[in-house]
Structures are given as structure tokens and as C-alpha cells.
Amino acid sequence: MGVEAGRLAVTLDVLTDALVLVGQHGVYCQSARQPGKPKMDVQMISTGILQAKELVASVLEEIRNKQKG
């Protein structure tokens, strides 16, 4: 798929690793207001990482579609 797509794929892996680490941190950093949920900053970080993953995945999909067509 080329250098650019390869770099995006690696970026996706790094974001996945970061999401796992944030998730582990969220287990120990619980919200006082919302029992059973991570603190708000951990939730915001998780959301940001998920949105970044979706963006990278959509760009990779566009690259694939352009190469097919």
C-alpha cells in the first residue's frame, strides 16, 4: 500500500497501545461522581484516542479505495 499507508498503519498500532494503557490507568483512577467509571480526564483522553484511531482508519480506507479504483 506504500510508505504513507504503512506509516498510518503503525500510527494506528501506537494509538491502540496508548488506548490500552489509558484503559488500565482508568481501572485504578476511578471517578468519585460516577462509580465504576474512570475519572473525567481519563475518559476524555480515551475519547480523543478513539477519535484519532477512527480518523486514521478512515484515511487508510480511502487509500485502499483509491488503489482499487
HTML snippet that shows the backbone in 3Dmol.js (N, CA, C, O; Angstrom):
<script src="https://3Dmol.org/build/3Dmol-min.js"></script>
<div id="view" style="width:600px;height:400px;position:relative"></div>
<script>
const pdb = `
ATOM      1  N   MET A   1       0.813  -1.205   0.000  1.00  0.00           N
ATOM      2  CA  MET A   1       0.000   0.000   0.000  1.00  0.00           C
ATOM      3  C   MET A   1       0.853   1.264   0.000  1.00  0.00           C
ATOM      4  O   MET A   1       0.326   2.365  -0.160  1.00  0.00           O
ATOM      5  N   GLY A   2       2.133   1.123   0.173  1.00  0.00           N
ATOM      6  CA  GLY A   2       3.003   2.286   0.099  1.00  0.00           C
ATOM      7  C   GLY A   2       3.468   2.768   1.462  1.00  0.00           C
ATOM      8  O   GLY A   2       2.995   2.326   2.509  1.00  0.00           O
ATOM      9  N   VAL A   3       4.406   3.686   1.403  1.00  0.00           N
ATOM     10  CA  VAL A   3       5.032   4.213   2.612  1.00  0.00           C
ATOM     11  C   VAL A   3       4.014   4.960   3.476  1.00  0.00           C
ATOM     12  O   VAL A   3       3.974   4.772   4.692  1.00  0.00           O
ATOM     13  N   GLU A   4       3.200   5.797   2.856  1.00  0.00           N
ATOM     14  CA  GLU A   4       2.246   6.602   3.615  1.00  0.00           C
ATOM     15  C   GLU A   4       1.257   5.723   4.373  1.00  0.00           C
ATOM     16  O   GLU A   4       1.012   5.943   5.559  1.00  0.00           O
ATOM     17  N   ALA A   5       0.696   4.741   3.702  1.00  0.00           N
ATOM     18  CA  ALA A   5      -0.265   3.848   4.348  1.00  0.00           C
ATOM     19  C   ALA A   5       0.418   3.022   5.439  1.00  0.00           C
ATOM     20  O   ALA A   5      -0.179   2.753   6.482  1.00  0.00           O
ATOM     21  N   GLY A   6       1.647   2.629   5.202  1.00  0.00           N
ATOM     22  CA  GLY A   6       2.385   1.892   6.221  1.00  0.00           C
ATOM     23  C   GLY A   6       2.598   2.717   7.476  1.00  0.00           C
ATOM     24  O   GLY A   6       2.476   2.214   8.592  1.00  0.00           O
ATOM     25  N   ARG A   7       2.912   3.970   7.286  1.00  0.00           N
ATOM     26  CA  ARG A   7       3.092   4.857   8.439  1.00  0.00           C
ATOM     27  C   ARG A   7       1.778   5.048   9.197  1.00  0.00           C
ATOM     28  O   ARG A   7       1.758   5.077  10.428  1.00  0.00           O
ATOM     29  N   LEU A   8       0.698   5.175   8.457  1.00  0.00           N
ATOM     30  CA  LEU A   8      -0.612   5.298   9.108  1.00  0.00           C
ATOM     31  C   LEU A   8      -0.978   4.020   9.859  1.00  0.00           C
ATOM     32  O   LEU A   8      -1.566   4.081  10.939  1.00  0.00           O
ATOM     33  N   ALA A   9      -0.637   2.879   9.299  1.00  0.00           N
ATOM     34  CA  ALA A   9      -0.910   1.609   9.976  1.00  0.00           C
ATOM     35  C   ALA A   9      -0.134   1.512  11.290  1.00  0.00           C
ATOM     36  O   ALA A   9      -0.667   1.049  12.299  1.00  0.00           O
ATOM     37  N   VAL A  10       1.127   1.950  11.273  1.00  0.00           N
ATOM     38  CA  VAL A  10       1.928   1.953  12.500  1.00  0.00           C
ATOM     39  C   VAL A  10       1.330   2.940  13.502  1.00  0.00           C
ATOM     40  O   VAL A  10       1.282   2.653  14.698  1.00  0.00           O
ATOM     41  N   THR A  11       0.882   4.084  13.031  1.00  0.00           N
ATOM     42  CA  THR A  11       0.239   5.066  13.897  1.00  0.00           C
ATOM     43  C   THR A  11      -0.994   4.468  14.558  1.00  0.00           C
ATOM     44  O   THR A  11      -1.241   4.700  15.742  1.00  0.00           O
ATOM     45  N   LEU A  12      -1.763   3.704  13.803  1.00  0.00           N
ATOM     46  CA  LEU A  12      -2.943   3.038  14.345  1.00  0.00           C
ATOM     47  C   LEU A  12      -2.552   2.074  15.454  1.00  0.00           C
ATOM     48  O   LEU A  12      -3.233   1.998  16.477  1.00  0.00           O
ATOM     49  N   ASP A  13      -1.475   1.344  15.266  1.00  0.00           N
ATOM     50  CA  ASP A  13      -0.987   0.428  16.309  1.00  0.00           C
ATOM     51  C   ASP A  13      -0.550   1.182  17.564  1.00  0.00           C
ATOM     52  O   ASP A  13      -0.833   0.752  18.682  1.00  0.00           O
ATOM     53  N   VAL A  14       0.131   2.293  17.378  1.00  0.00           N
ATOM     54  CA  VAL A  14       0.590   3.092  18.530  1.00  0.00           C
ATOM     55  C   VAL A  14      -0.616   3.649  19.293  1.00  0.00           C
ATOM     56  O   VAL A  14      -0.630   3.651  20.524  1.00  0.00           O
ATOM     57  N   LEU A  15      -1.616   4.116  18.565  1.00  0.00           N
ATOM     58  CA  LEU A  15      -2.825   4.619  19.215  1.00  0.00           C
ATOM     59  C   LEU A  15      -3.546   3.505  19.976  1.00  0.00           C
ATOM     60  O   LEU A  15      -4.081   3.740  21.060  1.00  0.00           O
ATOM     61  N   THR A  16      -3.562   2.318  19.425  1.00  0.00           N
ATOM     62  CA  THR A  16      -4.172   1.185  20.106  1.00  0.00           C
ATOM     63  C   THR A  16      -3.437   0.874  21.403  1.00  0.00           C
ATOM     64  O   THR A  16      -4.065   0.627  22.434  1.00  0.00           O
ATOM     65  N   ASP A  17      -2.113   0.885  21.352  1.00  0.00           N
ATOM     66  CA  ASP A  17      -1.318   0.657  22.566  1.00  0.00           C
ATOM     67  C   ASP A  17      -1.600   1.734  23.613  1.00  0.00           C
ATOM     68  O   ASP A  17      -1.726   1.432  24.799  1.00  0.00           O
ATOM     69  N   ALA A  18      -1.698   2.981  23.176  1.00  0.00           N
ATOM     70  CA  ALA A  18      -1.992   4.080  24.102  1.00  0.00           C
ATOM     71  C   ALA A  18      -3.372   3.909  24.721  1.00  0.00           C
ATOM     72  O   ALA A  18      -3.563   4.181  25.906  1.00  0.00           O
ATOM     73  N   LEU A  19      -4.319   3.466  23.931  1.00  0.00           N
ATOM     74  CA  LEU A  19      -5.674   3.256  24.433  1.00  0.00           C
ATOM     75  C   LEU A  19      -5.693   2.163  25.502  1.00  0.00           C
ATOM     76  O   LEU A  19      -6.396   2.285  26.505  1.00  0.00           O
ATOM     77  N   VAL A  20      -4.933   1.115  25.293  1.00  0.00           N
ATOM     78  CA  VAL A  20      -4.836   0.037  26.288  1.00  0.00           C
ATOM     79  C   VAL A  20      -4.252   0.575  27.592  1.00  0.00           C
ATOM     80  O   VAL A  20      -4.760   0.277  28.673  1.00  0.00           O
ATOM     81  N   LEU A  21      -3.191   1.362  27.491  1.00  0.00           N
ATOM     82  CA  LEU A  21      -2.566   1.914  28.696  1.00  0.00           C
ATOM     83  C   LEU A  21      -3.510   2.856  29.439  1.00  0.00           C
ATOM     84  O   LEU A  21      -3.575   2.825  30.668  1.00  0.00           O
ATOM     85  N   VAL A  22      -4.234   3.685  28.709  1.00  0.00           N
ATOM     86  CA  VAL A  22      -5.200   4.584  29.339  1.00  0.00           C
ATOM     87  C   VAL A  22      -6.306   3.772  30.011  1.00  0.00           C
ATOM     88  O   VAL A  22      -6.759   4.104  31.106  1.00  0.00           O
ATOM     89  N   GLY A  23      -6.728   2.716  29.344  1.00  0.00           N
ATOM     90  CA  GLY A  23      -7.752   1.851  29.936  1.00  0.00           C
ATOM     91  C   GLY A  23      -7.293   1.214  31.233  1.00  0.00           C
ATOM     92  O   GLY A  23      -8.061   1.132  32.192  1.00  0.00           O
ATOM     93  N   GLN A  24      -6.052   0.764  31.273  1.00  0.00           N
ATOM     94  CA  GLN A  24      -5.502   0.193  32.501  1.00  0.00           C
ATOM     95  C   GLN A  24      -5.440   1.248  33.598  1.00  0.00           C
ATOM     96  O   GLN A  24      -5.759   0.970  34.754  1.00  0.00           O
ATOM     97  N   HIS A  25      -5.033   2.451  33.235  1.00  0.00           N
ATOM     98  CA  HIS A  25      -4.966   3.537  34.211  1.00  0.00           C
ATOM     99  C   HIS A  25      -6.362   3.857  34.742  1.00  0.00           C
ATOM    100  O   HIS A  25      -6.528   4.152  35.926  1.00  0.00           O
ATOM    101  N   GLY A  26      -7.349   3.798  33.876  1.00  0.00           N
ATOM    102  CA  GLY A  26      -8.724   4.090  34.279  1.00  0.00           C
ATOM    103  C   GLY A  26      -9.264   3.128  35.315  1.00  0.00           C
ATOM    104  O   GLY A  26     -10.164   3.478  36.079  1.00  0.00           O
ATOM    105  N   VAL A  27      -8.726   1.918  35.349  1.00  0.00           N
ATOM    106  CA  VAL A  27      -9.153   0.939  36.350  1.00  0.00           C
ATOM    107  C   VAL A  27      -8.777   1.422  37.746  1.00  0.00           C
ATOM    108  O   VAL A  27      -9.531   1.229  38.700  1.00  0.00           O
ATOM    109  N   TYR A  28      -7.627   2.040  37.859  1.00  0.00           N
ATOM    110  CA  TYR A  28      -7.132   2.480  39.164  1.00  0.00           C
ATOM    111  C   TYR A  28      -7.521   3.920  39.494  1.00  0.00           C
ATOM    112  O   TYR A  28      -7.433   4.328  40.652  1.00  0.00           O
ATOM    113  N   CYS A  29      -7.936   4.669  38.532  1.00  0.00           N
ATOM    114  CA  CYS A  29      -8.235   6.090  38.707  1.00  0.00           C
ATOM    115  C   CYS A  29      -9.742   6.284  38.518  1.00  0.00           C
ATOM    116  O   CYS A  29     -10.186   6.776  37.481  1.00  0.00           O
ATOM    117  N   GLN A  30     -10.513   5.898  39.516  1.00  0.00           N
ATOM    118  CA  GLN A  30     -11.964   5.905  39.412  1.00  0.00           C
ATOM    119  C   GLN A  30     -12.562   7.259  39.784  1.00  0.00           C
ATOM    120  O   GLN A  30     -12.009   7.998  40.599  1.00  0.00           O
ATOM    121  N   SER A  31     -13.678   7.560  39.182  1.00  0.00           N
ATOM    122  CA  SER A  31     -14.401   8.798  39.435  1.00  0.00           C
ATOM    123  C   SER A  31     -15.171   8.703  40.741  1.00  0.00           C
ATOM    124  O   SER A  31     -15.790   7.680  41.033  1.00  0.00           O
ATOM    125  N   ALA A  32     -15.130   9.775  41.525  1.00  0.00           N
ATOM    126  CA  ALA A  32     -15.908   9.828  42.759  1.00  0.00           C
ATOM    127  C   ALA A  32     -17.384  10.098  42.447  1.00  0.00           C
ATOM    128  O   ALA A  32     -18.270   9.655  43.178  1.00  0.00           O
ATOM    129  N   ARG A  33     -17.635  10.820  41.368  1.00  0.00           N
ATOM    130  CA  ARG A  33     -19.006  11.176  40.994  1.00  0.00           C
ATOM    131  C   ARG A  33     -19.725  10.069  40.247  1.00  0.00           C
ATOM    132  O   ARG A  33     -20.944   9.927  40.344  1.00  0.00           O
ATOM    133  N   GLN A  34     -18.952   9.280  39.495  1.00  0.00           N
ATOM    134  CA  GLN A  34     -19.537   8.208  38.687  1.00  0.00           C
ATOM    135  C   GLN A  34     -18.849   6.894  39.045  1.00  0.00           C
ATOM    136  O   GLN A  34     -17.899   6.494  38.372  1.00  0.00           O
ATOM    137  N   PRO A  35     -19.308   6.227  40.082  1.00  0.00           N
ATOM    138  CA  PRO A  35     -18.670   4.967  40.479  1.00  0.00           C
ATOM    139  C   PRO A  35     -18.646   3.953  39.333  1.00  0.00           C
ATOM    140  O   PRO A  35     -19.626   3.793  38.605  1.00  0.00           O
ATOM    141  N   GLY A  36     -17.529   3.290  39.193  1.00  0.00           N
ATOM    142  CA  GLY A  36     -17.377   2.295  38.128  1.00  0.00           C
ATOM    143  C   GLY A  36     -16.846   2.863  36.828  1.00  0.00           C
ATOM    144  O   GLY A  36     -16.592   2.116  35.883  1.00  0.00           O
ATOM    145  N   LYS A  37     -16.674   4.175  36.767  1.00  0.00           N
ATOM    146  CA  LYS A  37     -16.140   4.821  35.567  1.00  0.00           C
ATOM    147  C   LYS A  37     -14.825   5.509  35.910  1.00  0.00           C
ATOM    148  O   LYS A  37     -14.611   5.919  37.051  1.00  0.00           O
ATOM    149  N   PRO A  38     -13.943   5.633  34.913  1.00  0.00           N
ATOM    150  CA  PRO A  38     -12.690   6.364  35.154  1.00  0.00           C
ATOM    151  C   PRO A  38     -12.962   7.852  35.369  1.00  0.00           C
ATOM    152  O   PRO A  38     -14.027   8.359  35.016  1.00  0.00           O
ATOM    153  N   LYS A  39     -11.991   8.534  35.949  1.00  0.00           N
ATOM    154  CA  LYS A  39     -12.110   9.978  36.127  1.00  0.00           C
ATOM    155  C   LYS A  39     -12.312  10.649  34.778  1.00  0.00           C
ATOM    156  O   LYS A  39     -11.982  10.088  33.733  1.00  0.00           O
ATOM    157  N   MET A  40     -12.856  11.853  34.817  1.00  0.00           N
ATOM    158  CA  MET A  40     -13.235  12.559  33.587  1.00  0.00           C
ATOM    159  C   MET A  40     -12.052  12.773  32.647  1.00  0.00           C
ATOM    160  O   MET A  40     -12.209  12.645  31.432  1.00  0.00           O
ATOM    161  N   ASP A  41     -10.869  13.096  33.179  1.00  0.00           N
ATOM    162  CA  ASP A  41      -9.732  13.324  32.291  1.00  0.00           C
ATOM    163  C   ASP A  41      -9.340  12.049  31.558  1.00  0.00           C
ATOM    164  O   ASP A  41      -8.949  12.102  30.392  1.00  0.00           O
ATOM    165  N   VAL A  42      -9.439  10.909  32.226  1.00  0.00           N
ATOM    166  CA  VAL A  42      -9.131   9.625  31.582  1.00  0.00           C
ATOM    167  C   VAL A  42     -10.169   9.333  30.503  1.00  0.00           C
ATOM    168  O   VAL A  42      -9.832   8.840  29.426  1.00  0.00           O
ATOM    169  N   GLN A  43     -11.425   9.637  30.793  1.00  0.00           N
ATOM    170  CA  GLN A  43     -12.483   9.445  29.796  1.00  0.00           C
ATOM    171  C   GLN A  43     -12.244  10.314  28.566  1.00  0.00           C
ATOM    172  O   GLN A  43     -12.437   9.868  27.435  1.00  0.00           O
ATOM    173  N   MET A  44     -11.822  11.561  28.792  1.00  0.00           N
ATOM    174  CA  MET A  44     -11.569  12.479  27.678  1.00  0.00           C
ATOM    175  C   MET A  44     -10.380  12.015  26.839  1.00  0.00           C
ATOM    176  O   MET A  44     -10.410  12.112  25.612  1.00  0.00           O
ATOM    177  N   ILE A  45      -9.345  11.516  27.489  1.00  0.00           N
ATOM    178  CA  ILE A  45      -8.184  11.000  26.765  1.00  0.00           C
ATOM    179  C   ILE A  45      -8.594   9.795  25.921  1.00  0.00           C
ATOM    180  O   ILE A  45      -8.210   9.686  24.756  1.00  0.00           O
ATOM    181  N   SER A  46      -9.364   8.903  26.507  1.00  0.00           N
ATOM    182  CA  SER A  46      -9.836   7.721  25.770  1.00  0.00           C
ATOM    183  C   SER A  46     -10.649   8.115  24.550  1.00  0.00           C
ATOM    184  O   SER A  46     -10.473   7.554  23.469  1.00  0.00           O
ATOM    185  N   THR A  47     -11.532   9.073  24.726  1.00  0.00           N
ATOM    186  CA  THR A  47     -12.357   9.547  23.611  1.00  0.00           C
ATOM    187  C   THR A  47     -11.489  10.146  22.507  1.00  0.00           C
ATOM    188  O   THR A  47     -11.706   9.875  21.325  1.00  0.00           O
ATOM    189  N   GLY A  48     -10.512  10.957  22.893  1.00  0.00           N
ATOM    190  CA  GLY A  48      -9.621  11.561  21.903  1.00  0.00           C
ATOM    191  C   GLY A  48      -8.830  10.530  21.130  1.00  0.00           C
ATOM    192  O   GLY A  48      -8.669  10.650  19.915  1.00  0.00           O
ATOM    193  N   ILE A  49      -8.333   9.515  21.822  1.00  0.00           N
ATOM    194  CA  ILE A  49      -7.565   8.459  21.155  1.00  0.00           C
ATOM    195  C   ILE A  49      -8.481   7.671  20.215  1.00  0.00           C
ATOM    196  O   ILE A  49      -8.092   7.354  19.092  1.00  0.00           O
ATOM    197  N   LEU A  50      -9.680   7.359  20.666  1.00  0.00           N
ATOM    198  CA  LEU A  50     -10.621   6.638  19.796  1.00  0.00           C
ATOM    199  C   LEU A  50     -10.953   7.441  18.535  1.00  0.00           C
ATOM    200  O   LEU A  50     -11.026   6.883  17.440  1.00  0.00           O
ATOM    201  N   GLN A  51     -11.154   8.749  18.693  1.00  0.00           N
ATOM    202  CA  GLN A  51     -11.442   9.592  17.526  1.00  0.00           C
ATOM    203  C   GLN A  51     -10.249   9.644  16.573  1.00  0.00           C
ATOM    204  O   GLN A  51     -10.420   9.634  15.354  1.00  0.00           O
ATOM    205  N   ALA A  52      -9.042   9.701  17.136  1.00  0.00           N
ATOM    206  CA  ALA A  52      -7.842   9.704  16.292  1.00  0.00           C
ATOM    207  C   ALA A  52      -7.717   8.384  15.535  1.00  0.00           C
ATOM    208  O   ALA A  52      -7.360   8.370  14.357  1.00  0.00           O
ATOM    209  N   LYS A  53      -8.014   7.272  16.218  1.00  0.00           N
ATOM    210  CA  LYS A  53      -7.968   5.962  15.547  1.00  0.00           C
ATOM    211  C   LYS A  53      -8.967   5.903  14.404  1.00  0.00           C
ATOM    212  O   LYS A  53      -8.650   5.395  13.328  1.00  0.00           O
ATOM    213  N   GLU A  54     -10.175   6.420  14.628  1.00  0.00           N
ATOM    214  CA  GLU A  54     -11.196   6.419  13.584  1.00  0.00           C
ATOM    215  C   GLU A  54     -10.751   7.256  12.385  1.00  0.00           C
ATOM    216  O   GLU A  54     -10.977   6.872  11.238  1.00  0.00           O
ATOM    217  N   LEU A  55     -10.126   8.386  12.650  1.00  0.00           N
ATOM    218  CA  LEU A  55      -9.633   9.243  11.574  1.00  0.00           C
ATOM    219  C   LEU A  55      -8.557   8.534  10.759  1.00  0.00           C
ATOM    220  O   LEU A  55      -8.608   8.529   9.529  1.00  0.00           O
ATOM    221  N   VAL A  56      -7.590   7.941  11.438  1.00  0.00           N
ATOM    222  CA  VAL A  56      -6.509   7.235  10.740  1.00  0.00           C
ATOM    223  C   VAL A  56      -7.080   6.064   9.946  1.00  0.00           C
ATOM    224  O   VAL A  56      -6.686   5.837   8.802  1.00  0.00           O
ATOM    225  N   ALA A  57      -8.001   5.324  10.547  1.00  0.00           N
ATOM    226  CA  ALA A  57      -8.611   4.187   9.847  1.00  0.00           C
ATOM    227  C   ALA A  57      -9.371   4.643   8.612  1.00  0.00           C
ATOM    228  O   ALA A  57      -9.343   3.966   7.584  1.00  0.00           O
ATOM    229  N   SER A  58     -10.052   5.785   8.698  1.00  0.00           N
ATOM    230  CA  SER A  58     -10.796   6.271   7.532  1.00  0.00           C
ATOM    231  C   SER A  58      -9.854   6.696   6.408  1.00  0.00           C
ATOM    232  O   SER A  58     -10.158   6.491   5.233  1.00  0.00           O
ATOM    233  N   VAL A  59      -8.713   7.286   6.763  1.00  0.00           N
ATOM    234  CA  VAL A  59      -7.732   7.671   5.739  1.00  0.00           C
ATOM    235  C   VAL A  59      -7.150   6.420   5.081  1.00  0.00           C
ATOM    236  O   VAL A  59      -6.975   6.384   3.863  1.00  0.00           O
ATOM    237  N   LEU A  60      -6.850   5.401   5.879  1.00  0.00           N
ATOM    238  CA  LEU A  60      -6.351   4.139   5.311  1.00  0.00           C
ATOM    239  C   LEU A  60      -7.378   3.527   4.359  1.00  0.00           C
ATOM    240  O   LEU A  60      -7.016   3.007   3.304  1.00  0.00           O
ATOM    241  N   GLU A  61      -8.644   3.587   4.727  1.00  0.00           N
ATOM    242  CA  GLU A  61      -9.700   3.056   3.870  1.00  0.00           C
ATOM    243  C   GLU A  61      -9.779   3.832   2.555  1.00  0.00           C
ATOM    244  O   GLU A  61      -9.971   3.240   1.494  1.00  0.00           O
ATOM    245  N   GLU A  62      -9.631   5.144   2.624  1.00  0.00           N
ATOM    246  CA  GLU A  62      -9.631   5.960   1.409  1.00  0.00           C
ATOM    247  C   GLU A  62      -8.462   5.592   0.502  1.00  0.00           C
ATOM    248  O   GLU A  62      -8.621   5.524  -0.717  1.00  0.00           O
ATOM    249  N   ILE A  63      -7.304   5.356   1.080  1.00  0.00           N
ATOM    250  CA  ILE A  63      -6.134   4.948   0.304  1.00  0.00           C
ATOM    251  C   ILE A  63      -6.407   3.627  -0.393  1.00  0.00           C
ATOM    252  O   ILE A  63      -6.113   3.469  -1.578  1.00  0.00           O
ATOM    253  N   ARG A  64      -6.971   2.675   0.349  1.00  0.00           N
ATOM    254  CA  ARG A  64      -7.304   1.362  -0.237  1.00  0.00           C
ATOM    255  C   ARG A  64      -8.279   1.509  -1.392  1.00  0.00           C
ATOM    256  O   ARG A  64      -8.106   0.896  -2.446  1.00  0.00           O
ATOM    257  N   ASN A  65      -9.304   2.326  -1.185  1.00  0.00           N
ATOM    258  CA  ASN A  65     -10.324   2.523  -2.227  1.00  0.00           C
ATOM    259  C   ASN A  65      -9.733   3.167  -3.478  1.00  0.00           C
ATOM    260  O   ASN A  65     -10.096   2.790  -4.592  1.00  0.00           O
ATOM    261  N   LYS A  66      -8.843   4.119  -3.315  1.00  0.00           N
ATOM    262  CA  LYS A  66      -8.202   4.764  -4.462  1.00  0.00           C
ATOM    263  C   LYS A  66      -7.331   3.791  -5.230  1.00  0.00           C
ATOM    264  O   LYS A  66      -7.255   3.855  -6.456  1.00  0.00           O
ATOM    265  N   GLN A  67      -6.669   2.884  -4.513  1.00  0.00           N
ATOM    266  CA  GLN A  67      -5.796   1.921  -5.171  1.00  0.00           C
ATOM    267  C   GLN A  67      -6.609   0.872  -5.947  1.00  0.00           C
ATOM    268  O   GLN A  67      -6.153   0.355  -6.966  1.00  0.00           O
ATOM    269  N   LYS A  68      -7.804   0.569  -5.458  1.00  0.00           N
ATOM    270  CA  LYS A  68      -8.680  -0.399  -6.139  1.00  0.00           C
ATOM    271  C   LYS A  68      -9.284   0.191  -7.401  1.00  0.00           C
ATOM    272  O   LYS A  68      -9.417  -0.486  -8.420  1.00  0.00           O
ATOM    273  N   GLY A  69      -9.647   1.460  -7.317  1.00  0.00           N
ATOM    274  CA  GLY A  69     -10.400   2.082  -8.406  1.00  0.00           C
ATOM    275  C   GLY A  69      -9.550   2.907  -9.238  1.00  0.00           C
ATOM    276  O   GLY A  69     -10.025   3.506 -10.203  1.00  0.00           O
TER     277      GLY A  69
END
`;
const viewer = $3Dmol.createViewer("view");
viewer.addModel(pdb, "pdb");
viewer.setStyle({}, {cartoon: {color: "spectrum"}});
viewer.zoomTo();
viewer.render();
</script>
